[in-house]
Amino acid sequence: MEYLLPRASVLAVGTELTAGETLNRNAAWISEKLTRLGVEVVLHETVRDSRPEILAALEHCGRSSELLFVTGGLGPTTDDFTREVIAEWIGKPLQFHEPSWTGIQERLRQLAVPVAPSNRQQCFFPEGARVLPNSQGTANGFLLQKDGLLLW
């Protein structure tokens, strides 16, 4: 019996990446860790902060793999809407996650940074998602499934 490695894609979202302003180190780091775990990384895709482009990339990456890692677009600015596009793609509404809001307020208080109303957008996640705490920043991640695809 032939053993098939799970296949993974890494989707990076951010105009700063496609414009060459920021190097996409996340894809390399994720791929290196996955490869060490025995996962076959089959695709890196990078798109601008564009709802139609993110949606198309999710479709493309989702067809290419069983695991999909998405980076970028989870912050408090107006172009951080990756979570909204993912929710649309999986057909689930966004839900407010109170523990994330408490964590953001506490972290910013410790850093003596004022909490902006825009920080609340970082606390919405697709219904049914498992929220993954971020000890290094204010944007928590999330894990969910769509038709057998695991999405981080």
PELINZI-V35962 format. One record per run of one state. SS is the DSSP state (H for helix, E for strand, L for the rest). FROM is the first residue (numbers start at 1). TO is the last residue. Records with the same first field share a line. If there is no record, write none. Layout:
SS=FROM-TO ; FROM-TO
//
This chain:
L=1-6 ; 14-14 ; 19-24 ; 37-39 ; 48-50 ; 65-66 ; 72-81 ; 91-93 ; 97-97 ; 111-116 ; 127-129 ; 133-140 ; 147-148 ; 152-152
E=7-13 ; 40-47 ; 67-71 ; 94-96 ; 124-126 ; 130-132 ; 141-146 ; 149-151
H=15-18 ; 25-36 ; 51-64 ; 82-90 ; 98-110 ; 117-123
//
